[in-house]
Amino acid sequence: MANIKSQIKRNRQNEKRRVKNRNYRGAARTAITAAREAFAKNEPDTKESVLKAISTLDRAAQKGVIHPNNASRRKGRLMKRLAAFIAAPPVVEEAAPKKKKTAKK
């Protein structure tokens, strides 16, 4: 435990910042997880969830919670995956064609 007055104040400030930053970091993690799940489930609103994740990453970087390069790297990964997701046609399972029965002679 600190017994210097300035260090006691610094500890109080650090705790306040930690709690505040935790909200931004957690929101970014949650948004990224939601976007990844949207990719996995092949949902139609995948693009919206990716854009929301990018927005939360930008906000966290702007607040100084995560490094701007870290946010940029994560956004790049999401956008790369989104581009591949949009380019690839959706997987549709088709029924196997029915075979014609031939009459025996």
Secondary structure, DSSP 8 states (H G I E B T S, - for coil): ---SHHHHHHHHHHHHHHHHHHHHHHHHHHHHHHHHHHHHHT-TTHHHHHHHHHHHHHHHHHHTSS-HHHHHHHHHHHHHHHHHHHHS-----------------
